[in-house]
Amino acid sequence: MEFLENLNVLSTSGIIGALFTDGGLLDSLGGIASHLANLLGLVK
């Protein structure tokens, strides 16, 4: 389920939505970076 949540963050609407919610810009970028790291197998 965490993978699907990260995919939503990566979607355009997901990113824009995150920017205007309590998550904030830095948290959004952190989530994207975490997702990319997972895709690369750097984080398990």
matplotlib code that plots the C-alpha trace (Angstrom):
import matplotlib.pyplot as plt

x = [0.0, 2.9, 4.0, 0.6, 0.6, 4.0, 2.8, -0.1, 2.5, 4.4, 1.3, 1.0, -2.2, -0.8, 2.3, 0.2, -2.3, 0.5, 2.0, -1.3, -1.9, -0.3, 2.4, 4.2, 6.7, 9.7, 7.7, 6.4, 10.0, 11.1, 8.3, 9.3, 13.0, 12.0, 9.9, 12.7, 15.1, 12.7, 12.5, 16.3, 16.4, 18.4, 15.8, 13.9]
y = [0.0, 2.4, 1.9, 3.0, 6.0, 7.1, 6.7, 9.1, 11.6, 11.3, 12.1, 15.7, 16.3, 14.5, 16.8, 20.0, 18.8, 18.1, 21.6, 23.1, 20.7, 20.4, 18.2, 21.2, 21.5, 20.0, 17.0, 16.5, 16.6, 14.2, 11.8, 11.9, 11.4, 8.4, 6.9, 7.2, 5.7, 2.7, 2.3, 2.2, -0.4, 1.9, 1.7, -1.4]
z = [0.0, 0.7, -2.9, -4.2, -1.9, -3.3, -6.8, -6.0, -4.7, -8.0, -10.0, -11.1, -9.2, -6.2, -6.1, -6.6, -3.9, -1.5, -2.0, -0.7, 2.2, 5.6, 4.0, 2.6, -0.2, 1.6, 2.7, -0.8, -2.2, 0.6, -0.4, -4.0, -3.2, -0.9, -3.7, -6.3, -3.8, -3.4, -7.2, -7.3, -4.6, -2.3, 0.4, 1.4]

ax = plt.figure().add_subplot(projection="3d")
ax.plot(x, y, z, "-o")
ax.set_aspect("equal")
plt.show()
